[in-house]
Amino acid sequence: MNGLRIMRIGPAASVQDMGRPGLLGQGVSQGGAADTLALAEGAALLRQDPGLAALEMGGMGGEFEAIGPVRIALTGAPMAAVLDGESLAWNASHQMEAGQRLTIGAARAGVYGYLHLGGGIATEPLLGARAVHLMAGLGRAAAADDLLPAGPDQNSETGLVLAAEERFQGGELRIIESFQSQLFAAAVRRRFAAVAFSRGSRANRMGVEMVSDGEGFAAEGQLNILSEVILPGDVQMTGEGKPFVLMRECQTTGGYPRIGTVLPCDLPRVAQAQAGAVLRFRWVSLEDGLEIQAKHENTLKSLPAACHPLVRDPAAVRDLLSYQLISGAVSAEADPFAAGENP
């Protein structure tokens, strides 16, 4: 069996895929990777299905030993990565051989980094997915001595790099009106879009606190709202009018008022915003939101074509002399097209 053995790991690491859609009726929210774009980027770098599972690392990585040869890719929040003493490029794919050690440090920007394996991480599925969902009691956090088994790898290409979409410093969040938006006065909704928020200290895979100066954002009759279905992206207000953007492991129902819903394509920006990062909301119509989301889905499909070969610095290649560096050399004076000449 090929894969990686975890030698040490940070406290917020777990196997994640796209989660479990369609189980709200059974009380299980979708879950899955906090940054779904990072899953797609890793799949593109390894030329494989974006639905395959990867290791999500919150804030810091760990140390891993290869069990047999395995391809890897590194995406999401950039972290320092070293393979047997050699630094590795982030948002790139690499080859590991049996016994090699990979060390991944703390996030340099953003929150969630991802370690992908060629063939995906083939842990035992639960309810149709491999995603760990701690709030639902499905699986557990990664721990030292765990084996991350690689599934069947249908490809051998490696040494690819992909330019990452900037989403680690906050920015704009596009939001559409939802069923409860009209409970908030028009002036409150306008002020909500005019205020600069920062990611608060209360943030996890369930939701992210939005902190701002000034008064809160109260809804009319907010104490009389009945509990109903909620989804990732909903912006829920606490009793004091403080917004929380609900994330992949949010609860399935809730009675706090919701001012609107962040587009799914912008949720990675929320997940990857570090404490203090500035975030702003911008209202868009449902029609515009659907168009924006469709363009995002098309961008995901085009990611494999955007990958290109990783150019390594010869000074940083420890085994440079093992490469064939002179094959194809020609004379500067000879005509390569002349009869009898070797090109």
Summary of the structure (lengths in Angstrom):
residues: 343
radius of gyration: 23.4
end to end distance: 44.6
largest distance: 92.0
contacts: 1120
relative contact order: 0.16
helix: 19%
strand: 32%
